[in-house]
Amino acid sequence: MRAAEEAAFARGVEVEALMDKAGAGVAKTVATFFREPGKCIVFAGKGHNAGDALVAAECLQRVGWKIEVRLAFQEADCSDLVRKKLDSLRRRPLDSPAGTPSRGGGSDVGVMIIEVLEQAAEHLSAAQEAMAAEAYLGTAAPLIILDGLLGLGAKPPLRDPIRAACRCINHLRTTKG
């Protein structure tokens, strides 16, 4: 994979263009398996892999998916491209009339961004309770998890906060399938 990436860059392909293509491809694949929109939880690190996942989330959000981004790091610690993709996702209006006014006077664009995963435990618990209630009532929409935590440069062992994010993903997988 690294060789393919380096060859693309040698041909003049920009990092952001490759990121956009990868993210759109992920979203297209998700859409082939899940015809009806649901909820997408993005676990994002601070590098290009996170950017790919955020692009996929934005593509999914355009067709009605509710998006929750769980940043493993402070937003200020993320790469410039990741911050750019986060800003784009925040600003992206829904293409459907489903947007509703938020308490802050803006509109609900179907995106929730939680900075620093370690501070999200309370929100995680509330979200899990809501998903359990939906499943019990038979109203649960599809739930997918996009892992944008680590890329090609990752080296073991896992360290926090990435390790904590992986534990959270594993917990969601075991409790939500």
PyMOL commands that place a pseudoatom at each C-alpha (Angstrom):
pseudoatom trace, name=CA, resn=MET, resi=1, chain=A, elem=C, hetatm=0, pos=[0.000, 0.000, 0.000]
pseudoatom trace, name=CA, resn=ARG, resi=2, chain=A, elem=C, hetatm=0, pos=[2.818, 2.381, 0.842]
pseudoatom trace, name=CA, resn=ALA, resi=3, chain=A, elem=C, hetatm=0, pos=[4.409, 1.743, -2.581]
pseudoatom trace, name=CA, resn=ALA, resi=4, chain=A, elem=C, hetatm=0, pos=[1.116, 2.457, -4.369]
pseudoatom trace, name=CA, resn=GLU, resi=5, chain=A, elem=C, hetatm=0, pos=[0.718, 5.695, -2.419]
pseudoatom trace, name=CA, resn=GLU, resi=6, chain=A, elem=C, hetatm=0, pos=[4.284, 6.787, -3.154]
pseudoatom trace, name=CA, resn=ALA, resi=7, chain=A, elem=C, hetatm=0, pos=[3.842, 5.999, -6.860]
pseudoatom trace, name=CA, resn=ALA, resi=8, chain=A, elem=C, hetatm=0, pos=[0.685, 8.137, -6.961]
pseudoatom trace, name=CA, resn=PHE, resi=9, chain=A, elem=C, hetatm=0, pos=[2.482, 11.031, -5.269]
pseudoatom trace, name=CA, resn=ALA, resi=10, chain=A, elem=C, hetatm=0, pos=[5.400, 10.663, -7.718]
pseudoatom trace, name=CA, resn=ARG, resi=11, chain=A, elem=C, hetatm=0, pos=[2.882, 11.067, -10.575]
pseudoatom trace, name=CA, resn=GLY, resi=12, chain=A, elem=C, hetatm=0, pos=[1.759, 14.351, -9.019]
pseudoatom trace, name=CA, resn=VAL, resi=13, chain=A, elem=C, hetatm=0, pos=[-1.383, 13.159, -7.279]
pseudoatom trace, name=CA, resn=GLU, resi=14, chain=A, elem=C, hetatm=0, pos=[-2.128, 15.423, -4.323]
pseudoatom trace, name=CA, resn=VAL, resi=15, chain=A, elem=C, hetatm=0, pos=[-2.626, 13.933, -0.856]
pseudoatom trace, name=CA, resn=GLU, resi=16, chain=A, elem=C, hetatm=0, pos=[-6.065, 15.526, -0.542]
pseudoatom trace, name=CA, resn=ALA, resi=17, chain=A, elem=C, hetatm=0, pos=[-7.206, 14.176, -3.917]
pseudoatom trace, name=CA, resn=LEU, resi=18, chain=A, elem=C, hetatm=0, pos=[-6.179, 10.667, -2.878]
pseudoatom trace, name=CA, resn=MET, resi=19, chain=A, elem=C, hetatm=0, pos=[-7.933, 11.160, 0.477]
pseudoatom trace, name=CA, resn=ASP, resi=20, chain=A, elem=C, hetatm=0, pos=[-11.131, 12.296, -1.250]
pseudoatom trace, name=CA, resn=LYS, resi=21, chain=A, elem=C, hetatm=0, pos=[-11.066, 9.324, -3.615]
pseudoatom trace, name=CA, resn=ALA, resi=22, chain=A, elem=C, hetatm=0, pos=[-10.440, 6.820, -0.805]
pseudoatom trace, name=CA, resn=GLY, resi=23, chain=A, elem=C, hetatm=0, pos=[-13.192, 8.287, 1.371]
pseudoatom trace, name=CA, resn=ALA, resi=24, chain=A, elem=C, hetatm=0, pos=[-15.701, 8.351, -1.481]
pseudoatom trace, name=CA, resn=GLY, resi=25, chain=A, elem=C, hetatm=0, pos=[-14.858, 4.716, -2.231]
pseudoatom trace, name=CA, resn=VAL, resi=26, chain=A, elem=C, hetatm=0, pos=[-15.511, 3.709, 1.370]
pseudoatom trace, name=CA, resn=ALA, resi=27, chain=A, elem=C, hetatm=0, pos=[-18.864, 5.525, 1.346]
pseudoatom trace, name=CA, resn=LYS, resi=28, chain=A, elem=C, hetatm=0, pos=[-19.849, 3.874, -1.937]
pseudoatom trace, name=CA, resn=THR, resi=29, chain=A, elem=C, hetatm=0, pos=[-19.048, 0.451, -0.492]
pseudoatom trace, name=CA, resn=VAL, resi=30, chain=A, elem=C, hetatm=0, pos=[-21.097, 1.170, 2.638]
pseudoatom trace, name=CA, resn=ALA, resi=31, chain=A, elem=C, hetatm=0, pos=[-24.028, 2.250, 0.456]
pseudoatom trace, name=CA, resn=THR, resi=32, chain=A, elem=C, hetatm=0, pos=[-23.943, -1.040, -1.461]
pseudoatom trace, name=CA, resn=PHE, resi=33, chain=A, elem=C, hetatm=0, pos=[-24.385, -2.997, 1.773]
pseudoatom trace, name=CA, resn=PHE, resi=34, chain=A, elem=C, hetatm=0, pos=[-26.799, -0.616, 3.501]
pseudoatom trace, name=CA, resn=ARG, resi=35, chain=A, elem=C, hetatm=0, pos=[-29.472, 0.856, 1.219]
pseudoatom trace, name=CA, resn=GLU, resi=36, chain=A, elem=C, hetatm=0, pos=[-31.155, 2.752, 4.073]
pseudoatom trace, name=CA, resn=PRO, resi=37, chain=A, elem=C, hetatm=0, pos=[-29.167, 5.341, 6.029]
pseudoatom trace, name=CA, resn=GLY, resi=38, chain=A, elem=C, hetatm=0, pos=[-28.395, 4.768, 9.673]
pseudoatom trace, name=CA, resn=LYS, resi=39, chain=A, elem=C, hetatm=0, pos=[-25.743, 5.936, 12.090]
pseudoatom trace, name=CA, resn=CYS, resi=40, chain=A, elem=C, hetatm=0, pos=[-22.039, 6.073, 11.326]
pseudoatom trace, name=CA, resn=ILE, resi=41, chain=A, elem=C, hetatm=0, pos=[-19.539, 6.402, 14.155]
pseudoatom trace, name=CA, resn=VAL, resi=42, chain=A, elem=C, hetatm=0, pos=[-16.118, 7.552, 12.973]
pseudoatom trace, name=CA, resn=PHE, resi=43, chain=A, elem=C, hetatm=0, pos=[-13.143, 6.908, 15.216]
pseudoatom trace, name=CA, resn=ALA, resi=44, chain=A, elem=C, hetatm=0, pos=[-10.513, 9.364, 14.024]
pseudoatom trace, name=CA, resn=GLY, resi=45, chain=A, elem=C, hetatm=0, pos=[-6.838, 9.697, 14.762]
pseudoatom trace, name=CA, resn=LYS, resi=46, chain=A, elem=C, hetatm=0, pos=[-4.882, 12.722, 13.620]
pseudoatom trace, name=CA, resn=GLY, resi=47, chain=A, elem=C, hetatm=0, pos=[-3.470, 11.723, 10.229]
pseudoatom trace, name=CA, resn=HIS, resi=48, chain=A, elem=C, hetatm=0, pos=[-4.468, 10.838, 6.687]
pseudoatom trace, name=CA, resn=ASN, resi=49, chain=A, elem=C, hetatm=0, pos=[-6.406, 7.717, 7.663]
pseudoatom trace, name=CA, resn=ALA, resi=50, chain=A, elem=C, hetatm=0, pos=[-8.663, 9.940, 9.773]
pseudoatom trace, name=CA, resn=GLY, resi=51, chain=A, elem=C, hetatm=0, pos=[-9.108, 12.221, 6.767]
pseudoatom trace, name=CA, resn=ASP, resi=52, chain=A, elem=C, hetatm=0, pos=[-10.194, 9.278, 4.597]
pseudoatom trace, name=CA, resn=ALA, resi=53, chain=A, elem=C, hetatm=0, pos=[-12.798, 8.300, 7.205]
pseudoatom trace, name=CA, resn=LEU, resi=54, chain=A, elem=C, hetatm=0, pos=[-14.062, 11.883, 7.532]
pseudoatom trace, name=CA, resn=VAL, resi=55, chain=A, elem=C, hetatm=0, pos=[-14.519, 12.163, 3.760]
pseudoatom trace, name=CA, resn=ALA, resi=56, chain=A, elem=C, hetatm=0, pos=[-16.479, 8.897, 3.823]
pseudoatom trace, name=CA, resn=ALA, resi=57, chain=A, elem=C, hetatm=0, pos=[-18.601, 10.274, 6.666]
pseudoatom trace, name=CA, resn=GLU, resi=58, chain=A, elem=C, hetatm=0, pos=[-19.351, 13.444, 4.726]
pseudoatom trace, name=CA, resn=CYS, resi=59, chain=A, elem=C, hetatm=0, pos=[-20.400, 11.414, 1.677]
pseudoatom trace, name=CA, resn=LEU, resi=60, chain=A, elem=C, hetatm=0, pos=[-22.675, 9.281, 3.859]
pseudoatom trace, name=CA, resn=GLN, resi=61, chain=A, elem=C, hetatm=0, pos=[-24.083, 12.340, 5.597]
pseudoatom trace, name=CA, resn=ARG, resi=62, chain=A, elem=C, hetatm=0, pos=[-25.155, 13.725, 2.209]
pseudoatom trace, name=CA, resn=VAL, resi=63, chain=A, elem=C, hetatm=0, pos=[-27.501, 10.765, 1.772]
pseudoatom trace, name=CA, resn=GLY, resi=64, chain=A, elem=C, hetatm=0, pos=[-29.031, 10.915, 5.223]
pseudoatom trace, name=CA, resn=TRP, resi=65, chain=A, elem=C, hetatm=0, pos=[-26.675, 9.099, 7.589]
pseudoatom trace, name=CA, resn=LYS, resi=66, chain=A, elem=C, hetatm=0, pos=[-26.306, 10.526, 11.100]
pseudoatom trace, name=CA, resn=ILE, resi=67, chain=A, elem=C, hetatm=0, pos=[-22.624, 11.006, 11.808]
pseudoatom trace, name=CA, resn=GLU, resi=68, chain=A, elem=C, hetatm=0, pos=[-20.770, 10.897, 15.097]
pseudoatom trace, name=CA, resn=VAL, resi=69, chain=A, elem=C, hetatm=0, pos=[-17.042, 11.599, 15.062]
pseudoatom trace, name=CA, resn=ARG, resi=70, chain=A, elem=C, hetatm=0, pos=[-14.979, 10.512, 18.046]
pseudoatom trace, name=CA, resn=LEU, resi=71, chain=A, elem=C, hetatm=0, pos=[-11.601, 12.188, 17.938]
pseudoatom trace, name=CA, resn=ALA, resi=72, chain=A, elem=C, hetatm=0, pos=[-8.857, 10.323, 19.744]
pseudoatom trace, name=CA, resn=PHE, resi=73, chain=A, elem=C, hetatm=0, pos=[-6.807, 13.513, 20.017]
pseudoatom trace, name=CA, resn=GLN, resi=74, chain=A, elem=C, hetatm=0, pos=[-7.451, 17.193, 20.568]
pseudoatom trace, name=CA, resn=GLU, resi=75, chain=A, elem=C, hetatm=0, pos=[-8.507, 18.769, 17.281]
pseudoatom trace, name=CA, resn=ALA, resi=76, chain=A, elem=C, hetatm=0, pos=[-5.531, 21.140, 17.497]
pseudoatom trace, name=CA, resn=ASP, resi=77, chain=A, elem=C, hetatm=0, pos=[-3.209, 18.096, 17.401]
pseudoatom trace, name=CA, resn=CYS, resi=78, chain=A, elem=C, hetatm=0, pos=[-4.698, 16.797, 14.139]
pseudoatom trace, name=CA, resn=SER, resi=79, chain=A, elem=C, hetatm=0, pos=[-3.097, 17.396, 10.751]
pseudoatom trace, name=CA, resn=ASP, resi=80, chain=A, elem=C, hetatm=0, pos=[-4.155, 20.412, 8.703]
pseudoatom trace, name=CA, resn=LEU, resi=81, chain=A, elem=C, hetatm=0, pos=[-6.038, 18.169, 6.270]
pseudoatom trace, name=CA, resn=VAL, resi=82, chain=A, elem=C, hetatm=0, pos=[-7.940, 16.420, 9.060]
pseudoatom trace, name=CA, resn=ARG, resi=83, chain=A, elem=C, hetatm=0, pos=[-8.969, 19.793, 10.503]
pseudoatom trace, name=CA, resn=LYS, resi=84, chain=A, elem=C, hetatm=0, pos=[-10.064, 20.885, 7.030]
pseudoatom trace, name=CA, resn=LYS, resi=85, chain=A, elem=C, hetatm=0, pos=[-12.190, 17.730, 6.611]
pseudoatom trace, name=CA, resn=LEU, resi=86, chain=A, elem=C, hetatm=0, pos=[-13.719, 18.245, 10.083]
pseudoatom trace, name=CA, resn=ASP, resi=87, chain=A, elem=C, hetatm=0, pos=[-14.641, 21.817, 9.160]
pseudoatom trace, name=CA, resn=SER, resi=88, chain=A, elem=C, hetatm=0, pos=[-16.185, 20.636, 5.909]
pseudoatom trace, name=CA, resn=LEU, resi=89, chain=A, elem=C, hetatm=0, pos=[-18.212, 17.997, 7.722]
pseudoatom trace, name=CA, resn=ARG, resi=90, chain=A, elem=C, hetatm=0, pos=[-19.446, 20.541, 10.271]
pseudoatom trace, name=CA, resn=ARG, resi=91, chain=A, elem=C, hetatm=0, pos=[-20.577, 22.959, 7.573]
pseudoatom trace, name=CA, resn=ARG, resi=92, chain=A, elem=C, hetatm=0, pos=[-22.168, 20.396, 5.282]
pseudoatom trace, name=CA, resn=PRO, resi=93, chain=A, elem=C, hetatm=0, pos=[-25.925, 21.041, 5.113]
pseudoatom trace, name=CA, resn=LEU, resi=94, chain=A, elem=C, hetatm=0, pos=[-28.254, 18.088, 4.744]
pseudoatom trace, name=CA, resn=ASP, resi=95, chain=A, elem=C, hetatm=0, pos=[-29.508, 17.585, 1.193]
pseudoatom trace, name=CA, resn=SER, resi=96, chain=A, elem=C, hetatm=0, pos=[-32.868, 16.571, 2.653]
pseudoatom trace, name=CA, resn=PRO, resi=97, chain=A, elem=C, hetatm=0, pos=[-35.276, 18.743, 4.658]
pseudoatom trace, name=CA, resn=ALA, resi=98, chain=A, elem=C, hetatm=0, pos=[-34.533, 16.687, 7.791]
pseudoatom trace, name=CA, resn=GLY, resi=99, chain=A, elem=C, hetatm=0, pos=[-32.332, 19.353, 9.359]
pseudoatom trace, name=CA, resn=THR, resi=100, chain=A, elem=C, hetatm=0, pos=[-33.871, 20.764, 12.514]
pseudoatom trace, name=CA, resn=PRO, resi=101, chain=A, elem=C, hetatm=0, pos=[-33.030, 23.879, 14.475]
pseudoatom trace, name=CA, resn=SER, resi=102, chain=A, elem=C, hetatm=0, pos=[-30.486, 23.302, 17.217]
pseudoatom trace, name=CA, resn=ARG, resi=103, chain=A, elem=C, hetatm=0, pos=[-30.464, 24.941, 20.638]
pseudoatom trace, name=CA, resn=GLY, resi=104, chain=A, elem=C, hetatm=0, pos=[-27.596, 27.109, 19.451]
pseudoatom trace, name=CA, resn=GLY, resi=105, chain=A, elem=C, hetatm=0, pos=[-29.741, 28.689, 16.741]
pseudoatom trace, name=CA, resn=GLY, resi=106, chain=A, elem=C, hetatm=0, pos=[-28.080, 26.830, 13.860]
pseudoatom trace, name=CA, resn=SER, resi=107, chain=A, elem=C, hetatm=0, pos=[-29.424, 23.729, 12.235]
pseudoatom trace, name=CA, resn=ASP, resi=108, chain=A, elem=C, hetatm=0, pos=[-28.848, 20.078, 12.999]
pseudoatom trace, name=CA, resn=VAL, resi=109, chain=A, elem=C, hetatm=0, pos=[-26.741, 18.823, 10.109]
pseudoatom trace, name=CA, resn=GLY, resi=110, chain=A, elem=C, hetatm=0, pos=[-26.726, 15.277, 11.427]
pseudoatom trace, name=CA, resn=VAL, resi=111, chain=A, elem=C, hetatm=0, pos=[-23.156, 15.501, 12.717]
pseudoatom trace, name=CA, resn=MET, resi=112, chain=A, elem=C, hetatm=0, pos=[-21.852, 15.253, 16.276]
pseudoatom trace, name=CA, resn=ILE, resi=113, chain=A, elem=C, hetatm=0, pos=[-18.148, 15.686, 16.940]
pseudoatom trace, name=CA, resn=ILE, resi=114, chain=A, elem=C, hetatm=0, pos=[-16.750, 14.590, 20.285]
pseudoatom trace, name=CA, resn=GLU, resi=115, chain=A, elem=C, hetatm=0, pos=[-13.243, 15.830, 20.964]
pseudoatom trace, name=CA, resn=VAL, resi=116, chain=A, elem=C, hetatm=0, pos=[-10.847, 13.651, 22.919]
pseudoatom trace, name=CA, resn=LEU, resi=117, chain=A, elem=C, hetatm=0, pos=[-12.239, 10.175, 23.258]
pseudoatom trace, name=CA, resn=GLU, resi=118, chain=A, elem=C, hetatm=0, pos=[-11.326, 9.842, 26.935]
pseudoatom trace, name=CA, resn=GLN, resi=119, chain=A, elem=C, hetatm=0, pos=[-13.817, 12.614, 27.774]
pseudoatom trace, name=CA, resn=ALA, resi=120, chain=A, elem=C, hetatm=0, pos=[-16.675, 10.894, 25.914]
pseudoatom trace, name=CA, resn=ALA, resi=121, chain=A, elem=C, hetatm=0, pos=[-17.535, 8.130, 28.400]
pseudoatom trace, name=CA, resn=GLU, resi=122, chain=A, elem=C, hetatm=0, pos=[-20.769, 9.772, 29.568]
pseudoatom trace, name=CA, resn=HIS, resi=123, chain=A, elem=C, hetatm=0, pos=[-21.903, 10.410, 25.995]
pseudoatom trace, name=CA, resn=LEU, resi=124, chain=A, elem=C, hetatm=0, pos=[-20.976, 6.863, 24.987]
pseudoatom trace, name=CA, resn=SER, resi=125, chain=A, elem=C, hetatm=0, pos=[-23.166, 5.442, 27.733]
pseudoatom trace, name=CA, resn=ALA, resi=126, chain=A, elem=C, hetatm=0, pos=[-26.150, 7.585, 26.676]
pseudoatom trace, name=CA, resn=ALA, resi=127, chain=A, elem=C, hetatm=0, pos=[-25.668, 6.655, 23.013]
pseudoatom trace, name=CA, resn=GLN, resi=128, chain=A, elem=C, hetatm=0, pos=[-25.508, 2.956, 23.868]
pseudoatom trace, name=CA, resn=GLU, resi=129, chain=A, elem=C, hetatm=0, pos=[-28.732, 3.214, 25.882]
pseudoatom trace, name=CA, resn=ALA, resi=130, chain=A, elem=C, hetatm=0, pos=[-30.475, 4.916, 22.956]
pseudoatom trace, name=CA, resn=MET, resi=131, chain=A, elem=C, hetatm=0, pos=[-29.251, 2.238, 20.515]
pseudoatom trace, name=CA, resn=ALA, resi=132, chain=A, elem=C, hetatm=0, pos=[-30.403, -0.516, 22.873]
pseudoatom trace, name=CA, resn=ALA, resi=133, chain=A, elem=C, hetatm=0, pos=[-33.864, 1.069, 23.114]
pseudoatom trace, name=CA, resn=GLU, resi=134, chain=A, elem=C, hetatm=0, pos=[-34.096, 1.350, 19.317]
pseudoatom trace, name=CA, resn=ALA, resi=135, chain=A, elem=C, hetatm=0, pos=[-33.086, -2.291, 18.928]
pseudoatom trace, name=CA, resn=TYR, resi=136, chain=A, elem=C, hetatm=0, pos=[-35.671, -3.367, 21.512]
pseudoatom trace, name=CA, resn=LEU, resi=137, chain=A, elem=C, hetatm=0, pos=[-38.414, -1.403, 19.751]
pseudoatom trace, name=CA, resn=GLY, resi=138, chain=A, elem=C, hetatm=0, pos=[-37.363, -2.690, 16.337]
pseudoatom trace, name=CA, resn=THR, resi=139, chain=A, elem=C, hetatm=0, pos=[-36.622, 0.813, 15.070]
pseudoatom trace, name=CA, resn=ALA, resi=140, chain=A, elem=C, hetatm=0, pos=[-32.847, 0.527, 14.939]
pseudoatom trace, name=CA, resn=ALA, resi=141, chain=A, elem=C, hetatm=0, pos=[-31.234, 1.821, 11.784]
pseudoatom trace, name=CA, resn=PRO, resi=142, chain=A, elem=C, hetatm=0, pos=[-27.968, 0.345, 10.556]
pseudoatom trace, name=CA, resn=LEU, resi=143, chain=A, elem=C, hetatm=0, pos=[-24.916, 1.180, 12.643]
pseudoatom trace, name=CA, resn=ILE, resi=144, chain=A, elem=C, hetatm=0, pos=[-21.484, 1.224, 11.068]
pseudoatom trace, name=CA, resn=ILE, resi=145, chain=A, elem=C, hetatm=0, pos=[-18.112, 2.057, 12.554]
pseudoatom trace, name=CA, resn=LEU, resi=146, chain=A, elem=C, hetatm=0, pos=[-15.381, 3.632, 10.449]
pseudoatom trace, name=CA, resn=ASP, resi=147, chain=A, elem=C, hetatm=0, pos=[-11.907, 3.159, 11.865]
pseudoatom trace, name=CA, resn=GLY, resi=148, chain=A, elem=C, hetatm=0, pos=[-9.715, 6.095, 10.919]
pseudoatom trace, name=CA, resn=LEU, resi=149, chain=A, elem=C, hetatm=0, pos=[-7.342, 5.754, 13.853]
pseudoatom trace, name=CA, resn=LEU, resi=150, chain=A, elem=C, hetatm=0, pos=[-4.086, 4.469, 12.377]
pseudoatom trace, name=CA, resn=GLY, resi=151, chain=A, elem=C, hetatm=0, pos=[-2.441, 4.404, 8.994]
pseudoatom trace, name=CA, resn=LEU, resi=152, chain=A, elem=C, hetatm=0, pos=[0.645, 3.016, 7.326]
pseudoatom trace, name=CA, resn=GLY, resi=153, chain=A, elem=C, hetatm=0, pos=[3.092, 4.509, 9.800]
pseudoatom trace, name=CA, resn=ALA, resi=154, chain=A, elem=C, hetatm=0, pos=[1.619, 2.841, 12.884]
pseudoatom trace, name=CA, resn=LYS, resi=155, chain=A, elem=C, hetatm=0, pos=[3.925, 0.764, 15.058]
pseudoatom trace, name=CA, resn=PRO, resi=156, chain=A, elem=C, hetatm=0, pos=[3.000, -1.535, 17.945]
pseudoatom trace, name=CA, resn=PRO, resi=157, chain=A, elem=C, hetatm=0, pos=[2.205, -1.516, 20.741]
pseudoatom trace, name=CA, resn=LEU, resi=158, chain=A, elem=C, hetatm=0, pos=[-1.024, 0.474, 20.872]
pseudoatom trace, name=CA, resn=ARG, resi=159, chain=A, elem=C, hetatm=0, pos=[-0.809, 3.404, 23.261]
pseudoatom trace, name=CA, resn=ASP, resi=160, chain=A, elem=C, hetatm=0, pos=[-3.506, 5.647, 24.691]
pseudoatom trace, name=CA, resn=PRO, resi=161, chain=A, elem=C, hetatm=0, pos=[-5.555, 7.358, 23.440]
pseudoatom trace, name=CA, resn=ILE, resi=162, chain=A, elem=C, hetatm=0, pos=[-5.587, 5.004, 20.425]
pseudoatom trace, name=CA, resn=ARG, resi=163, chain=A, elem=C, hetatm=0, pos=[-5.748, 1.956, 22.695]
pseudoatom trace, name=CA, resn=ALA, resi=164, chain=A, elem=C, hetatm=0, pos=[-8.819, 3.430, 24.462]
pseudoatom trace, name=CA, resn=ALA, resi=165, chain=A, elem=C, hetatm=0, pos=[-10.480, 4.072, 21.102]
pseudoatom trace, name=CA, resn=CYS, resi=166, chain=A, elem=C, hetatm=0, pos=[-9.833, 0.472, 20.018]
pseudoatom trace, name=CA, resn=ARG, resi=167, chain=A, elem=C, hetatm=0, pos=[-11.392, -0.787, 23.246]
pseudoatom trace, name=CA, resn=CYS, resi=168, chain=A, elem=C, hetatm=0, pos=[-14.437, 1.357, 22.556]
pseudoatom trace, name=CA, resn=ILE, resi=169, chain=A, elem=C, hetatm=0, pos=[-14.723, -0.052, 19.019]
pseudoatom trace, name=CA, resn=ASN, resi=170, chain=A, elem=C, hetatm=0, pos=[-14.454, -3.588, 20.366]
pseudoatom trace, name=CA, resn=HIS, resi=171, chain=A, elem=C, hetatm=0, pos=[-17.115, -2.854, 22.973]
pseudoatom trace, name=CA, resn=LEU, resi=172, chain=A, elem=C, hetatm=0, pos=[-19.481, -1.512, 20.304]
pseudoatom trace, name=CA, resn=ARG, resi=173, chain=A, elem=C, hetatm=0, pos=[-18.817, -4.560, 18.127]
pseudoatom trace, name=CA, resn=THR, resi=174, chain=A, elem=C, hetatm=0, pos=[-19.625, -6.985, 20.938]
pseudoatom trace, name=CA, resn=THR, resi=175, chain=A, elem=C, hetatm=0, pos=[-22.728, -5.135, 22.129]
pseudoatom trace, name=CA, resn=LYS, resi=176, chain=A, elem=C, hetatm=0, pos=[-24.137, -3.927, 18.791]
pseudoatom trace, name=CA, resn=GLY, resi=177, chain=A, elem=C, hetatm=0, pos=[-22.915, -6.608, 16.380]
for i in range(1, 177): cmd.bond("trace and resi %d" % i, "trace and resi %d" % (i + 1))
show_as sticks, trace
zoom trace
